[in-house]
Amino acid sequence: MSEDDKKTINGIGKSSSLNLIHLLMGGKFDSKSKSDMKFKEFLEGYGSFHLKFEVNETPYILTRNFKEDETYINDQEIKKTNLPKYLTNLVLGASAPKDISFKQAFNAFARRYESGYIYYSDALTQQGRPSNDYYQRLANLSLLGIDTELVAQKNVINEQLSSLKKTQTVLNEQKKLVSDDNVLDLQDSLDKLIRDRDAFIIAPNYDQFKAQADDLTSKLNEMRNDLYAIKKNRARKLRSINQSKSSDVDVDLQKVKSLYEQANFHFPQSVNKTLIDAQDFHKKLINSRISRMTLEIEQLTRNYDELNNELQLLEEKRDNILKDLNSVGALEEFNSIIDRIRSLEREIFDINKYDEMVSSLAKDKHRLELEKQKVINLSIDYLEENNHKLDTIEQQFRELVKRFYDNHGGSFKIKLADDAKYLFDIEVYVPRDKSQGINEVKIFCYDLLLFLLNRELLGFVAHDGCIFSEMDIRQKATIFKVVLEFIREYGLQYYINISTDSLDQICSQTSQSILSAEDIAEIKGSIILELSDKDPKSWLFGQQFG
């Protein structure tokens, strides 16, 4: 397919038509995709969409306005969060394969195309997940009719083993904080300290003397606080006296008078007298304040000296008591023994706890490894017991592949996984399947195989036109030939968006050896919508989002 063809696919809305059905059925927009966010904004302003479908011949109409969270099916309101479960129960019902939801089934039978996703990179990536994704593989095994109970058991065991490994990593980090001393040596030291503690005799009246010392220490602290307050108050008053003494209280009245006379303003004699009196009063006030604070400072000094002498006497008394207590070495030594005992007990506990956890992890790991091996043995038995069933599946796949490549049917194997993470591997092989065109033939054959194995599940298969992008005319025509046969024989509904170039090739004379005139007429008669890149009016939504 040319670059222009690819731009046409992304531009006029053929792929969007299939994606829209996914979105109506509970699919999600990719918040990291600018085109998806643009498409979402457009749909939210478009109005309501209606999708008609049947389940067991019962008609349903799904209605959704993308501006709202609710979806309506036959006028029944369904919350956005409940829609997946509702569709699983409605469409799949009790007969659905185990461990598969409606969304997984819909992805498998309606393989969409989105730029940046890997839906068409491999036959097994219909969910758009990496090929080693557990739930994607589980869905494929379930659709192939494989009992997935053992697969689930193996996955649970793998997760538990992974959790054990993480716990072991944490323990290895904690081990750095645990003493390397021999726990028996630590226990010997602990036993000796306990004997010393039990044999220790505390001096008589020790508690009484200790209480007196503590009481004196408390009083000394209060006295030191009082001394500090007196010292601070005395310093404040001294600063105030110094400031008062340095203040310039003398005013040169003759200069004041001269300034006013220059302004042609003459003081009366009474005003001169008032200024002199005010100056004298201010001087007396300052001197009185200095005298008063001087007396206060003298009193504070006497108080400080008296309190300081009393403090020294109490300090001497308290120190004598502490000296007596230290001379017998009683409580401090005893407490030191107690503290060391507690420290050793914690150290021994940490070492024993670490060893117990290591031992427990080892037991759990051994148990899980045995359980895993048991599951593997049961899986080997399962594959042997179902060998005929697996051969039939492979033969069905090979018959489909042979329609494209004469005498080359490839292979389809379900084998015990080499990777310890999974139980079964699905190996889908078509000769030269690394070629893009051949890989897409493999995808088509695998999807038709799933339909054969689950004809009553959804009843349809849908593909995006990108499946034709690298195919030659013969491969394209063969796809339609096989599809027409499935429609006539099994009642398949097949949805495909296809470029005009590919459709013209399929309906041309070069494909006559594969498709009959009746086939071509049926293909042309099945076209339900034609889009064109000539005019935006001929696009699905009249605008582009990529």
Secondary structure per residue as TSV (DSSP state, phi and psi in degrees):
chain	resnum	aa	ss	phi	psi
A	1	M	-	360.0	138.2
A	2	S	-	-75.5	165.8
A	3	E	H	-62.6	-35.4
A	4	D	H	-63.0	-39.9
A	5	D	H	-61.6	-42.9
A	6	K	H	-64.6	-40.5
A	7	K	H	-62.8	-36.1
A	8	T	H	-64.1	-42.8
A	9	I	H	-58.8	-44.3
A	10	N	H	-78.4	-17.1
A	11	G	H	-95.6	-43.4
A	12	I	H	-92.2	-10.3
A	13	G	S	109.8	12.4
A	14	K	H	-65.8	-47.7
A	15	S	H	-66.7	-33.5
A	16	S	H	-64.4	-26.9
A	17	S	H	-64.3	-41.5
A	18	L	H	-73.6	-38.2
A	19	N	H	-63.5	-35.2
A	20	L	H	-62.3	-39.7
A	21	I	H	-63.3	-40.7
A	22	H	H	-60.3	-43.8
A	23	L	H	-65.1	-39.2
A	24	L	H	-64.9	-31.7
A	25	M	T	-91.0	19.8
A	26	G	T	105.0	5.0
A	27	G	-	-66.3	164.4
A	28	K	-	-118.0	152.0
A	29	F	-	-81.2	150.1
A	30	D	-	-89.4	110.2
A	31	S	T	-66.5	-17.3
A	32	K	T	-89.5	-7.2
A	33	S	-	-98.1	121.2
A	34	K	H	-63.0	-39.8
A	35	S	H	-67.0	-38.2
A	36	D	H	-64.8	-41.4
A	37	M	H	-67.9	-34.9
A	38	K	H	-68.5	-41.1
A	39	F	H	-63.6	-42.1
A	40	K	H	-61.3	-45.1
A	41	E	H	-61.3	-39.3
A	42	F	H	-65.4	-46.6
A	43	L	H	-64.9	-35.4
A	44	E	H	-64.6	-25.9
A	45	G	T	-99.4	3.7
A	46	Y	T	-83.4	-35.2
A	47	G	-	119.0	-155.4
A	48	S	E	-92.9	142.2
A	49	F	E	-111.4	148.1
A	50	H	E	-127.0	131.8
A	51	L	E	-125.8	121.7
A	52	K	E	-98.6	135.6
A	53	F	E	-153.5	165.5
A	54	E	E	-124.5	143.8
A	55	V	E	-128.5	116.1
A	56	N	T	52.8	45.0
A	57	E	T	67.6	8.7
A	58	T	E	-95.5	123.4
A	59	P	E	-78.4	144.3
A	60	Y	E	-135.9	148.7
A	61	I	E	-125.0	118.4
A	62	L	E	-96.9	128.6
A	63	T	E	-123.9	131.5
A	64	R	E	-146.2	134.3
A	65	N	E	-109.1	118.1
A	66	F	T	-68.4	-8.3
A	67	K	T	-79.2	-14.4
A	68	E	S	-115.4	159.6
A	69	D	S	-86.0	-18.8
A	70	E	-	-87.1	147.7
A	71	T	E	-120.2	145.0
A	72	Y	E	-117.3	128.2
A	73	I	E	-120.3	114.8
A	74	N	T	50.7	45.6
A	75	D	T	68.7	5.4
A	76	Q	E	-89.2	124.5
A	77	E	E	-75.3	131.5
A	78	I	E	-129.5	124.2
A	79	K	-	-66.5	152.2
A	80	K	G	-55.8	-42.1
A	81	T	G	-70.8	-22.4
A	82	N	G	-94.0	-11.2
A	83	L	H	-61.0	-46.5
A	84	P	H	-56.7	-46.0
A	85	K	H	-66.6	-39.1
A	86	Y	H	-61.7	-46.5
A	87	L	H	-67.1	-35.4
A	88	T	I	-61.5	-46.1
A	89	N	I	-68.5	-40.0
A	90	L	I	-70.7	-50.8
A	91	V	I	-85.7	-46.8
A	92	L	I	-83.5	-42.1
A	93	G	G	66.2	-163.5
A	94	A	G	-72.7	-19.5
A	95	S	G	-86.8	3.5
A	96	A	S	-67.1	149.0
A	97	P	-	-58.6	150.7
A	98	K	T	-67.3	147.3
A	99	D	T	61.7	36.9
A	100	I	-	-140.8	136.9
A	101	S	-	-100.8	171.1
A	102	F	H	-61.3	-41.9
A	103	K	H	-59.7	-43.6
A	104	Q	H	-65.9	-42.2
A	105	A	H	-64.6	-42.0
A	106	F	H	-65.2	-40.8
A	107	N	H	-62.5	-36.1
A	108	A	H	-70.6	-37.4
A	109	F	H	-99.9	-8.9
A	110	A	E	-129.9	74.4
A	111	R	E	-74.1	107.0
A	112	R	-	-89.1	175.1
A	113	Y	-	-124.4	129.5
A	114	E	-	-140.9	134.3
A	115	S	T	-61.0	132.6
A	116	G	T	92.2	-6.2
A	117	Y	-	-109.3	167.7
A	118	I	-	-116.8	30.9
A	119	Y	T	-57.0	-35.4
A	120	Y	T	-107.8	17.0
A	121	S	T	-80.3	-24.2
A	122	D	S	-157.7	157.9
A	123	A	T	-61.4	-28.5
A	124	L	T	-98.0	8.8
A	125	T	-	-108.9	39.8
A	126	Q	T	-64.3	-24.4
A	127	Q	T	-83.9	-1.8
A	128	G	S	74.7	18.7
A	129	R	S	-106.6	161.1
A	130	P	-	-56.4	154.0
A	131	S	T	-61.7	-22.1
A	132	N	T	-95.6	11.1
A	133	D	-	-66.5	129.0
A	134	Y	H	-62.4	-50.1
A	135	Y	H	-69.7	-31.5
A	136	Q	H	-66.2	-43.1
A	137	R	H	-67.2	-38.9
A	138	L	H	-61.4	-41.5
A	139	A	H	-63.6	-41.6
A	140	N	H	-64.5	-43.8
A	141	L	H	-62.0	-40.9
A	142	S	H	-63.2	-44.2
A	143	L	H	-67.7	-23.9
A	144	L	T	-83.0	-0.8
A	145	G	T	84.4	17.6
A	146	I	-	-87.7	134.5
A	147	D	-	-66.4	118.8
A	148	T	-	-97.2	7.3
A	149	E	H	-62.6	-44.4
A	150	L	H	-66.5	-35.5
A	151	V	H	-61.9	-44.5
A	152	A	H	-65.4	-40.0
A	153	Q	H	-61.8	-43.6
A	154	K	H	-63.3	-38.7
A	155	N	H	-66.3	-41.3
A	156	V	H	-61.4	-43.7
A	157	I	H	-63.0	-42.4
A	158	N	H	-61.5	-41.2
A	159	E	H	-65.3	-39.0
A	160	Q	H	-66.8	-39.4
A	161	L	H	-65.8	-38.5
A	162	S	H	-64.3	-40.5
A	163	S	H	-63.8	-40.1
A	164	L	H	-61.8	-39.0
A	165	K	H	-64.4	-41.1
A	166	K	H	-65.4	-40.4
A	167	T	H	-63.5	-39.3
A	168	Q	H	-62.8	-37.8
A	169	T	H	-63.1	-42.9
A	170	V	H	-63.8	-41.3
A	171	L	H	-63.7	-38.4
A	172	N	H	-62.4	-34.9
A	173	E	H	-71.1	-39.2
A	174	Q	H	-69.9	-27.3
A	175	K	H	-59.7	-29.2
A	176	K	T	-64.8	-24.2
A	177	L	T	-92.6	-6.7
A	178	V	S	-95.1	139.7
A	179	S	-	-59.6	142.8
A	180	D	-	-88.4	-1.8
A	181	D	S	-62.7	151.2
A	182	N	-	-67.4	126.7
A	183	V	H	-62.2	-29.3
A	184	L	H	-68.3	-39.0
A	185	D	H	-65.5	-40.2
A	186	L	H	-63.7	-38.9
A	187	Q	H	-65.5	-38.8
A	188	D	H	-61.2	-44.2
A	189	S	H	-63.4	-39.0
A	190	L	H	-64.1	-44.2
A	191	D	H	-60.4	-41.0
A	192	K	H	-64.6	-42.9
A	193	L	H	-64.4	-36.8
A	194	I	H	-65.1	-39.3
A	195	R	H	-64.6	-41.5
A	196	D	H	-63.3	-40.8
A	197	R	H	-62.5	-45.2
A	198	D	H	-66.2	-29.1
A	199	A	H	-89.9	-4.4
A	200	F	-	-75.8	134.3
A	201	I	-	-116.1	122.9
A	202	I	-	-82.3	137.3
A	203	A	-	-58.9	147.9
A	204	P	T	-61.4	149.1
A	205	N	T	56.8	16.0
A	206	Y	H	-62.4	-43.9
A	207	D	H	-62.8	-38.2
A	208	Q	H	-65.0	-47.4
A	209	F	H	-63.8	-37.8
A	210	K	H	-65.2	-39.0
A	211	A	H	-64.9	-40.7
A	212	Q	H	-62.4	-43.2
A	213	A	H	-62.6	-41.6
A	214	D	H	-64.9	-39.4
A	215	D	H	-66.7	-42.4
A	216	L	H	-64.0	-39.7
A	217	T	H	-61.1	-40.1
A	218	S	H	-64.2	-44.0
A	219	K	H	-64.8	-40.4
A	220	L	H	-60.8	-39.1
A	221	N	H	-65.6	-38.6
A	222	E	H	-65.5	-42.4
A	223	M	H	-64.8	-38.4
A	224	R	H	-64.1	-37.4
A	225	N	H	-64.7	-40.4
A	226	D	H	-66.0	-41.9
A	227	L	H	-60.5	-41.8
A	228	Y	H	-63.8	-39.0
A	229	A	H	-66.6	-41.9
A	230	I	H	-62.9	-45.3
A	231	K	H	-61.5	-40.1
A	232	K	H	-68.2	-41.3
A	233	N	H	-66.0	-42.1
A	234	R	H	-63.2	-40.9
A	235	A	H	-64.6	-36.6
A	236	R	H	-65.5	-40.2
A	237	K	H	-70.3	-37.2
A	238	L	H	-61.6	-42.2
A	239	R	H	-62.9	-37.4
A	240	S	H	-66.4	-41.1
A	241	I	H	-63.3	-44.9
A	242	N	H	-61.6	-39.5
A	243	Q	H	-66.7	-39.4
A	244	S	H	-65.6	-41.2
A	245	K	H	-66.0	-33.5
A	246	S	H	-83.0	-8.7
A	247	S	S	-71.6	138.4
A	248	D	-	-88.2	97.9
A	249	V	-	-94.6	-12.2
A	250	D	-	-81.7	128.4
A	251	V	-	-115.4	127.8
A	252	D	-	-75.0	96.2
A	253	L	H	-65.4	-31.3
A	254	Q	H	-64.0	-37.1
A	255	K	H	-68.3	-38.9
A	256	V	H	-62.6	-43.9
A	257	K	H	-64.1	-42.7
A	258	S	H	-61.1	-40.5
A	259	L	H	-62.9	-43.7
A	260	Y	H	-69.2	-34.5
A	261	E	H	-66.3	-35.4
A	262	Q	H	-63.2	-25.3
A	263	A	T	-92.3	14.7
A	264	N	T	61.2	35.9
A	265	F	-	-125.6	120.0
A	266	H	-	-109.0	128.9
A	267	F	-	-70.9	137.3
A	268	P	-	-72.4	163.7
A	269	Q	H	-62.6	-33.5
A	270	S	H	-65.9	-34.7
A	271	V	H	-69.3	-41.3
A	272	N	H	-58.2	-41.9
A	273	K	H	-63.9	-40.2
A	274	T	H	-65.8	-40.2
A	275	L	H	-63.7	-41.6
A	276	I	H	-65.9	-41.5
A	277	D	H	-64.5	-40.3
A	278	A	H	-63.9	-39.2
A	279	Q	H	-66.2	-42.9
A	280	D	H	-63.6	-40.9
A	281	F	H	-62.1	-41.3
A	282	H	H	-64.1	-40.6
A	283	K	H	-62.6	-44.2
A	284	K	H	-62.6	-37.8
A	285	L	H	-64.9	-42.7
A	286	I	H	-66.0	-45.0
A	287	N	H	-64.1	-38.3
A	288	S	H	-64.5	-40.6
A	289	R	H	-65.2	-40.2
A	290	I	H	-65.3	-41.6
A	291	S	H	-62.7	-45.4
A	292	R	H	-61.1	-45.8
A	293	M	H	-69.8	-28.4
A	294	T	H	-64.8	-42.0
A	295	L	H	-64.1	-40.7
A	296	E	H	-64.1	-39.6
A	297	I	H	-65.2	-39.8
A	298	E	H	-62.5	-39.3
A	299	Q	H	-67.2	-41.8
A	300	L	H	-62.7	-37.7
A	301	T	H	-65.3	-42.4
A	302	R	H	-62.8	-43.3
A	303	N	H	-61.3	-41.4
A	304	Y	H	-62.7	-45.5
A	305	D	H	-64.5	-43.5
A	306	E	H	-62.1	-45.1
A	307	L	H	-68.0	-36.7
A	308	N	H	-66.9	-40.2
A	309	N	H	-62.9	-42.4
A	310	E	H	-63.0	-39.9
A	311	L	H	-61.3	-42.1
A	312	Q	H	-64.4	-38.2
A	313	L	H	-65.2	-42.6
A	314	L	H	-67.2	-37.8
A	315	E	H	-60.9	-42.6
A	316	E	H	-63.7	-41.8
A	317	K	H	-64.1	-45.2
A	318	R	H	-64.5	-39.8
A	319	D	H	-66.4	-34.8
A	320	N	H	-65.6	-40.0
A	321	I	H	-64.4	-45.5
A	322	L	H	-63.0	-35.7
A	323	K	H	-63.4	-40.8
A	324	D	H	-65.3	-41.0
A	325	L	H	-65.2	-41.3
A	326	N	H	-69.5	-28.1
A	327	S	H	-67.3	-29.2
A	328	V	H	-88.9	-15.4
A	329	G	T	59.3	39.3
A	330	A	-	-85.2	-80.3
A	331	L	H	-67.0	-42.5
A	332	E	H	-59.4	-45.3
A	333	E	H	-64.9	-42.1
A	334	F	H	-62.4	-45.5
A	335	N	H	-63.1	-35.5
A	336	S	H	-62.3	-40.9
A	337	I	H	-64.4	-43.6
A	338	I	H	-60.6	-45.9
A	339	D	H	-61.9	-40.8
A	340	R	H	-68.0	-37.3
A	341	I	H	-60.8	-46.1
A	342	R	H	-62.8	-40.9
A	343	S	H	-62.2	-44.9
A	344	L	H	-65.9	-39.2
A	345	E	H	-61.8	-42.2
A	346	R	H	-64.8	-41.6
A	347	E	H	-63.6	-45.5
A	348	I	H	-65.2	-39.6
A	349	F	H	-61.6	-45.1
A	350	D	H	-61.7	-42.6
A	351	I	H	-65.5	-45.8
A	352	N	H	-64.6	-39.8
A	353	K	H	-63.2	-43.9
A	354	Y	H	-60.9	-46.9
A	355	D	H	-62.7	-39.5
A	356	E	H	-64.4	-41.4
A	357	M	H	-67.3	-40.5
A	358	V	H	-61.7	-44.1
A	359	S	H	-63.5	-42.4
A	360	S	H	-64.4	-41.3
A	361	L	H	-62.9	-41.0
A	362	A	H	-62.6	-41.8
A	363	K	H	-64.6	-44.4
A	364	D	H	-63.2	-42.2
A	365	K	H	-62.8	-43.8
A	366	H	H	-62.8	-42.0
A	367	R	H	-63.4	-44.6
A	368	L	H	-66.4	-36.8
A	369	E	H	-64.2	-38.5
A	370	L	H	-65.9	-42.2
A	371	E	H	-63.8	-40.1
A	372	K	H	-63.6	-42.9
A	373	Q	H	-65.0	-35.1
A	374	K	H	-63.4	-43.4
A	375	V	H	-63.1	-41.1
A	376	I	H	-62.3	-42.8
A	377	N	H	-62.7	-42.1
A	378	L	H	-63.8	-35.1
A	379	S	H	-67.6	-39.0
A	380	I	H	-61.9	-43.7
A	381	D	H	-62.0	-41.3
A	382	Y	H	-61.2	-45.0
A	383	L	H	-63.8	-38.5
A	384	E	H	-68.0	-42.4
A	385	E	H	-67.7	-28.9
A	386	N	T	-106.2	24.3
A	387	N	H	-59.7	-41.7
A	388	H	H	-63.7	-43.4
A	389	K	H	-60.3	-43.8
A	390	L	H	-67.7	-36.7
A	391	D	H	-64.0	-38.6
A	392	T	H	-64.4	-42.5
A	393	I	H	-60.9	-44.6
A	394	E	H	-62.9	-40.3
A	395	Q	H	-64.6	-39.0
A	396	Q	H	-62.6	-42.0
A	397	F	H	-65.3	-43.5
A	398	R	H	-63.6	-37.4
A	399	E	H	-63.3	-37.7
A	400	L	H	-66.6	-44.5
A	401	V	H	-64.7	-37.6
A	402	K	H	-62.4	-22.9
A	403	R	T	-64.6	-22.2
A	404	F	T	-100.9	-33.8
A	405	Y	S	-131.2	109.0
A	406	D	T	-57.7	128.0
A	407	N	T	64.7	14.1
A	408	H	-	-130.1	96.9
A	409	G	-	-98.0	-3.1
A	410	G	-	66.6	-153.5
A	411	S	E	-153.2	157.5
A	412	F	E	-141.4	109.1
A	413	K	E	-123.9	141.0
A	414	I	E	-114.9	112.8
A	415	K	E	-126.2	162.6
A	416	L	E	-63.5	130.9
A	417	A	-	-69.1	138.5
A	418	D	S	-74.1	-33.2
A	419	D	S	-74.8	127.0
A	420	A	T	-64.6	-15.8
A	421	K	T	-71.4	-32.2
A	422	Y	-	-117.7	162.5
A	423	L	S	-92.6	-48.0
A	424	F	E	-120.6	143.1
A	425	D	E	-106.2	141.6
A	426	I	E	-106.2	113.1
A	427	E	E	-107.9	109.1
A	428	V	E	-108.2	116.0
A	429	Y	E	-126.6	129.0
A	430	V	-	-125.3	134.8
A	431	P	T	-50.1	132.8
A	432	R	T	58.8	39.1
A	433	D	T	-75.1	-2.4
A	434	K	T	-77.0	-14.8
A	435	S	S	-71.4	137.6
A	436	Q	H	-59.2	-45.6
A	437	G	H	-61.7	-41.5
A	438	I	H	-70.6	-36.0
A	439	N	H	-61.1	-36.9
A	440	E	H	-74.6	-29.1
A	441	V	H	-63.8	-40.2
A	442	K	H	-61.9	-42.7
A	443	I	H	-60.6	-46.5
A	444	F	H	-60.8	-47.0
A	445	C	H	-64.7	-37.5
A	446	Y	H	-67.2	-43.0
A	447	D	H	-64.0	-38.0
A	448	L	H	-69.6	-33.3
A	449	L	H	-61.9	-45.0
A	450	L	H	-61.4	-36.5
A	451	F	H	-63.9	-43.9
A	452	L	H	-58.3	-37.5
A	453	L	H	-82.6	-13.8
A	454	N	T	-139.2	50.5
A	455	R	T	-63.2	-28.5
A	456	E	T	-91.8	0.0
A	457	L	T	-74.7	-66.4
A	458	L	T	-117.6	-32.0
A	459	G	-	84.6	7.1
A	460	F	E	-145.2	164.1
A	461	V	E	-134.7	138.2
A	462	A	E	-129.9	137.1
A	463	H	E	-130.8	151.4
A	464	D	-	-85.3	154.3
A	465	G	G	-63.6	-12.8
A	466	C	G	-64.9	-16.4
A	467	I	G	-65.2	-20.3
A	468	F	G	-93.1	-2.2
A	469	S	T	-58.0	-35.7
A	470	E	T	-116.5	10.2
A	471	M	-	-83.6	153.1
A	472	D	-	-86.8	174.4
A	473	I	H	-60.6	-40.2
A	474	R	H	-64.0	-41.3
A	475	Q	H	-64.9	-42.0
A	476	K	H	-62.2	-45.0
A	477	A	H	-65.1	-37.1
A	478	T	H	-65.8	-38.3
A	479	I	H	-56.5	-47.7
A	480	F	H	-67.8	-33.9
A	481	K	H	-63.0	-46.1
A	482	V	H	-65.1	-42.3
A	483	V	H	-60.9	-44.9
A	484	L	H	-61.4	-38.4
A	485	E	H	-66.1	-40.0
A	486	F	H	-66.6	-36.8
A	487	I	H	-62.4	-45.6
A	488	R	H	-73.3	-36.8
A	489	E	H	-89.5	-38.2
A	490	Y	H	-116.2	-0.9
A	491	G	-	73.9	25.6
A	492	L	-	-62.1	138.7
A	493	Q	E	-101.5	128.5
A	494	Y	E	-124.6	126.9
A	495	Y	E	-113.3	132.1
A	496	I	E	-150.9	135.1
A	497	N	-	-101.6	137.0
A	498	I	-	-143.9	143.4
A	499	S	-	-73.5	157.1
A	500	T	H	-60.1	-39.5
A	501	D	H	-60.3	-46.9
A	502	S	H	-65.4	-40.0
A	503	L	H	-64.3	-42.1
A	504	D	H	-63.6	-38.5
A	505	Q	H	-63.1	-44.0
A	506	I	H	-64.0	-36.9
A	507	C	T	-90.6	5.9
A	508	S	S	-83.2	174.1
A	509	Q	G	-63.7	-27.8
A	510	T	G	-68.5	-17.9
A	511	S	G	-100.4	5.5
A	512	Q	T	-61.5	-28.1
A	513	S	T	-71.2	-16.6
A	514	I	T	-106.3	-47.6
A	515	L	S	-103.4	134.0
A	516	S	-	-82.1	169.0
A	517	A	H	-60.9	-35.6
A	518	E	H	-65.3	-40.4
A	519	D	H	-61.2	-47.4
A	520	I	H	-63.6	-39.2
A	521	A	H	-64.3	-39.1
A	522	E	H	-67.6	-37.9
A	523	I	H	-62.4	-49.3
A	524	K	H	-64.4	-34.1
A	525	G	H	-75.0	-10.9
A	526	S	T	-95.9	0.0
A	527	I	-	-69.9	123.3
A	528	I	-	-108.0	-15.8
A	529	L	-	-155.9	131.0
A	530	E	-	-115.6	128.5
A	531	L	-	-117.3	154.6
A	532	S	-	-140.6	150.0
A	533	D	S	-94.3	7.9
A	534	K	S	-74.5	-33.9
A	535	D	-	-146.7	133.4
A	536	P	G	-52.8	-26.2
A	537	K	G	-64.5	-20.7
A	538	S	G	-95.5	3.0
A	539	W	S	-83.7	162.8
A	540	L	S	-60.3	-45.4
A	541	F	S	-116.2	3.7
A	542	G	S	79.7	5.6
A	543	Q	S	-158.6	164.5
A	544	Q	-	-101.8	156.5
A	545	F	-	-124.1	-9.7
A	546	G	-	-90.0	360.0
